[in-house]
Amino acid sequence: MDHFDLCVIGSGPAGQKAAVQAAKLGKRVCVIEKAQVLGGAAINTGTIPSKSLREAILHLTGFQGRAFLGESNQPRQKITIEDLISWCNTVIKAEIEVIRGHLIRNDIEIINGYGAFQSTDWVVSVNGGDVRAINADHILVATGTRPATPSDIPFDGVRIVDADGLLRLQYLPRTLLVVGGGVIGTEYASMMQALGVKVTLVEGRGRLLEFLDSEVSEALQYHLRQTGMGLRMGEKVVKVELVDAPDGAAARDGKLVQATLESGKTLKAECLLYCIGRQGNTEGLELEKVGLTADNRGRIKVNDRYQTDVPNIYAAGDVIGFPALASTSMEQGRLAACHMFGKKTDSVAALFPYGIYAIPEISMVGWTEEKLTEEGVPYETGVANYKEIARGQLLGDHVGMLKLLIHQETRAILGVHCIGNGATEIVHIGQAVMALGGTVDYFINTVFNYPTLAECYKVAALNGANKLAHV
């Protein structure tokens, strides 16, 4: 009989961190992974591949140097899909080995197979004809998600693809329709536009990434339009089909993808990327055997301890829903392991940062202006534009901006919002100050290296303090 203190189903960010945390507490742990490689979607099809693609595009196109050298600056005159995939695969392989090393060093048993519940403390792993029964005191579901693929969208992996399929394309399309302006759709749309693909992004809501501060979201939309991207906001796609291309059109095999909008308009492109929603990987888990159910998007409900309605069964990561980021999934997995084994831990969920790796990148932590207004919290803003920061000039980034939201009475930092180079890095300075209860005066009285993007904090703090003092 195989008995473990913890059985983790899924080796993505949540599963990895839960397994390692439990092992550090002296527990016997196993991880069941259905794929031949570790890391889940984050390493193999999502976070790492997409961010690797972004870095490859920025490097190979010379995008960062265009402010100085002009639009013609492109180190590689012809960039192929092979160039991009090779770059991504190098990073993916390295990350897989890092994860394997972490699990092995902590004596965590890796079991290849499909995990399914038999009872509240029994799981079977099926790998081909091999079946292994596993008894565990605690079980964590960390199976992640996959792109939603509605039956009325004729995906073919060539012209009509989901987010996973984009990285398996055998060619670079000259024109691309992106359906869905969420995080994934926005990231890929901006990357492909930087690569020289003519992109049109269709989003049913009034603006992109509505959870962001509106000023940042609007700045992103303005920048994307300036790069030549077409944005169709407030529009919904009701039909997708292949049609014959008109004479002279850029098309593969004489065909184009046509998207019909609810308004009656039609859009055509060589390729269509569908990025609306993701589906939890809960089919096959046999949740009904332990009295659990997933919602219509395959998500599992948990409490604030990441515990399901069955006390010894937990869930973490994308499979439990928003925010569905690799960073938050890692922390959820760690916290779940701490809770199940009684280790006291502190976490500031309200200060989880959000990072969007579009071009330009975006990050935020804390409250937005809209939320503060809705809650009746008195606040002031402090803004620093990259173009007034020496480091911003050195980088040629005239789009970037950092904004602080400051409580009018206590001077506490309520939110940090950033767009531009290094946004996902410098946001952590504000996150740390917020977590420790700091005020705007910390940034006013602190000396930052010069020239750095971190200097934005001092400039924004002084700007906000001047507004508070009405000067």
N, C-alpha and C positions, 0 to 999 in steps of 0.2 A: 504494500500500500504506500503510495506517495502522499505524504502529509507535509503541508506548508503552512506557515503562519499567514502568508499572504500570497494569493494567486492574482496576478495582473493579466488582464486580457487586452493586449495591444501594447506596442513598443514605441508609440509616439511620445511627444514631450511629456504629457501627463503620466503615462505609464512608466517611462524611464525614471522620472524624479520620484514617483511614489515608491518604486522598487528600491532605488538606492537609499532613500530616506529610511525605509523599513529595515533594510540590511544594516544601516548604520546604527539602528536600535537593537541590533543583535538578532533579528528575526530571519527565519528561513523563507526565502522568496523565490518564486518562479515567475517568468514572463512568457505568455503564450503569444506567438506572432504568426499570423497566417502567411505573410509574404516571405519570400526567400531572403529578404534583406531587412535589417532593423530600421527603425526611425519613423515609420508611419508616413502619412501624407506630408508632414512637415519637412522631412528630409528628402523624400523620393519624388513627390509630385507637386508640393506646395511651396512652403516658405523658402527653403534653401534653393530649390531650382529657380524660382521666380526672382529671388534677390540676386542669385548668381547671374541670371540673364540680364538683370538691370546693370550690374557692374560691368559685364562684358560689353553691353551696348554703350555705356558711358565711355569706356576705354577705347573700344574699336572705332567709334564714331567721332571721337574727340569732342564730344558734346560740351564738356566743361570748359574747353578753351575757346568756344565760339564768341564769347564776349570780347576777346582780344583779337582773335584771328579771323573772325567772320564765319559765315555759314559754310564756306568752302573748306573749313578745317575738318579733315577726316583722314586720320592716319592710314586707314584701310579703304582704298577706293571701292573695293567690292567685298562686301561682307556676306558670307554664306550661312545657311542654317547650320552647316557642319561646324563652322567657327564657334557659333554660339553654344551648340549642344556640347562640344568638346570642353568648353570652359565650364559649363554647368556640371558635367559628369566628373570632372576633376575634383570639384568641391564636394559633390555628393559622396563620392567614394571615400574621401578623407573623413567626412562627418560620420559616415556609417561605421568606420573603424574606431573613431573616438567613442561612439556610443557602445559598441561591442566591448571595447576596453574597459569602460566604466562598469558595465554589468559584470564582466568576468572578474575584475579586481575585487568586486564586492560579493563574490561567490553567489551570484544570482543565476539560477538555472534558466537557460533559454530553451524553450520548447517550440519547435516549428509545427504549426497545425492550426486548425480552426477550433476555437474554444466555444463550448456550449454548456449551459447549465443543465444539471441533472436534478439537483436539489439546492437548498440554500448553502450547503457546504461541500458540494461535489460538482466538479467541472470535468468534462471530457475534452481531450484534444484529439482531433481527427486529422491525420496527415496521410492522404491516400487510403490505403487499407489498414494503416496502423491506428489503433485507438488506445489512448492512455487515460486512465482515470486519475483524477487529482482531487485530494481532499484538502480543504483549506479553511482556516478559522475565519479569514476575511477574504473578500473578493472585490477587486476593483475593475470596473468596466472603463476602459480607456481606448475604445475602438475608433474614435475619430469620425470623420465625415468624408463624403465624396461629393462631387458636383451633382446638383439636381439635373436630371435629364428627362424632361416631360416627353410623353409619348407623341405629342403632336409636333415635335421638332425633329426633322429627319436627319439626325446626326449620322455622318458617314466617315468621320475621322480624317477627311481630306479637305472638304470645303466648308463643312459645318461641324464645329468642334466645341467641346467644353473646355474648361480651364486645364484639365489634365492633358487633353488632346493637343492643345496649342504647342506644347513642348515636344510633341511627337510628329509635328508636321515635317514633311520632306522638302519643303520649299518655303521661301519667304514671299508671302502674297504682296502684290503691289497696292491693293486696296483691301481694307478690313472693316467690317461692321462689328461693333461690340455691343451686345445687348445686355444691359445691366451696369449701372454706375455705382455699384458697391465697392468695397475695398479691392477685391480681385479684379473686377472689370476696369476700374480706374487705373490700377497699377499697370495692367497689361496694355491698356489703351495708350497710356503715356509713354511706355517703353517702345511700343511699335511705332508710334509717331516720331519719337526721337531717332528711330532706326531708318526713317525715311518712308515708312508705309503711310499711305493716305488713310486716315482713320476717321470713322464716324461713330460716335458713341450715343446710344439711345438709352434714356433713363426715364422711368415713369414718374418719378418724383420731381419736385420743382427745382431741386439743386442736388449736386453730387454730395455724397457722404453727409447726410443730414445730421448725424450725431456730432459732427464737428462744430466748432464755433463758426457762425455764419460768415464772419469776415474772412476767415481762413479758407472756407469752402469757396467763397466768391473769388478770392485771390487765385485759387487753383483753377477755377473755371476760366478766369480771364487769361491766365498764362497758357492754358491748353489751347484756347482759341487763338492766341498770338502765335503759337507754333503751327497753326494751320488745321487743327483738329475741328471737325464738325461736331457740335453738341446739339442733340435733339432732346431737350428737356420737356417733361410733362407728356411724353409720348409713350405708347405701349405697342409692342409688336404682337400682332394677332395671327400672323401667318408667315412661315418661312418655306421657301421652295427654290428649286433650281430652274433657271430659265435660260433660253438661248441668248447669247451675248450679241449686241448689235455690231455691225461691221466696224472694225477698228478699235473695239474696246479691249482693255487689258483683261484677258480671261484665260483660264486653263481649259483646254479641250473645247473651246467655244461655248462654255457655260459660265454663268454668274449666279451668285446667291441673291435672291430677292426677298426682302423683308417688307411685308405690308403692315403699315401702322394703323392703329385704331381710327386715326383721323382720315384714313383713306390714302395717304401718301405712300409711295413705295421708294425703297432705297436698294441700291444694288452694289455688290462688291465681289471681289474674287474669293473672299473667305469670310465666314461669320463665326464669331466667338460668342457663345451663349454663357453668360455668367450671372444667372439669377438664382440665388439660393444654393444651399447644400443640404445633403441628406445624411442623417446619422447612420452609421454602419451597425445597425442592431438586428438586421435580419440574420437568422441562423443562430442567434444567441439562445433561443428558446426561453425567452424571459417569462413566458406564461407558466413555465414549470416552477418558478419561484414567486409567482404572484405579481410580477411587474409588467408594465406596459410602456411602450414608447408612444410619443405623439405622432401626428401625421407626417412630421419631418424627421422621424426616427430619433428624437431626442428623449433623454431620460431625465425625469424630475428628481432633484436632490434638495436637501436642506442646506443651511449655512455651514454645515460640517461636511458637505459633499456625500451625505448619507442618503440612500434611497429609503423607500418605505420598509424595506427589509433591513433590520439593524446592522447585519454584518456585511451587507453588500453596498459598495460605494461606487460612484461614477465621477469622472473628472475629464476636463478637456473639451474639445469641440462637441463631443457627443451630448453634453448638457446644455449647449447653446451659447448665446452671447456672453462674452465678447469673442470667443472662438479665435484667440490669438495664441501663437506658440508660447509667448512669454507668460500669458495668464494661465495657460494650460499647465506649464511647468510648475507654477506656484500652487495651482489647485491640486495637482498630484502630490506634491510635498505636504501640503496641509492635510489632505485626506489621510495620508499615512500617519501623520502626527496625531490626528484625532482618533483614528482607529486603535492606536496603541497607547493612548493616554499621555502623549508628550505635550507639555504646555508650549504653546507657540503664539506669537503675535504676528498679525498681518493686517495691513491697511488696504483693504480691498478698494476703498474709495479712491486710493491713490495709485491704482494700476495704470501704467502709462499706455497710450495707444500710439502705434507707429504705422504709418502708411507709406510704403516704399514706392510711391509714384515718382515721377520726375516733374516738378521738384518733390522732395520727400516732406512729410508732414508728421508732427507729433503733438500730443497734448496730454495733460494730466490735470485732474480736478474739474472744477465747474466751468461751464460755458456762460457767456453773457446772457443767452436766452434763458438758461436754467436759473441764474441768479435773479433775473428780472421776474420770472414766473414765481419764484419763492419769496420775492420781496426783500432780498438782501441788498443793502446799500453798498455799492462798489464803485471803484474808479479804474481806469485802464492806464497802463504804462506801456508805451510802444517803442521798439527800436527797429529801424529798418537796416537791413544789411548794407545798403548803399552808403550809409553814414558810418559804417564800421570798417576800420582798415582791413580786417581780415576778409570782409565781404568784398571789398575792392580787389584784394589779391586773388580771390577765387573767381572774380568776374560774376558774382551773384548779385544782381540788382533786383531780384524778385523777393529774396528772403526777408523775413520779418519775425520778431519775437514779441509776444504780447503777454503782459502780466495783468491779472485781475486782482485788485487790492481792496480789502474791506475798508470802507470809508472811516470807520470808527476805530477798529483795532489795528489797522494797517497790516493785517495778516494777508498772506498770499493765498488766494482762493483758487487760482487756476493759472496754468502756463500753456500757451499755444504758440506753435512755431511752424513756419514753412520755409523751406530752403535747404541749402547744404548743411549737413550735420544735424538736422532737426531732431532726429531720433537719438542722437547722442547727447546734445546739450539740454534736452528736456529733463534729464535726470538730476541736473543741478537744482532746478526748481522743485523737483519731486522730493529731494532730500530735505530741502529747507522747509517745505510744507509739512513733511512727516515729523519734523522736529519742532514744529510750532513757530517757525521763524516769521519775521515780518519783512516788509519792504526795506526797512532800515539795514538789515543784514547786507543786502546787495549794495546799498549806498555806501556803507562803511568798509566794504571788502575790496581788496586790490586784486584784479584779474591780470593774468599774463597778457601782454600786448605784443603783437596783434593776435587776438583770438576771437572766435565767435562767442565765447563765454562772456566777453565784454558787453554783449547785448544786454545782459542782466543789469549791469550798472546803468547803462543808458536808459533802459526801459524803466528802471526803478526811479531814476532822477526825473524822468518824464512824468511818471505817475505821482511822485511826491510833489512836483510843481503844481499839478492839477489839484491835489488834495489841499495845497496851501493857497490855491487860487492865484498863482503867479505865472 
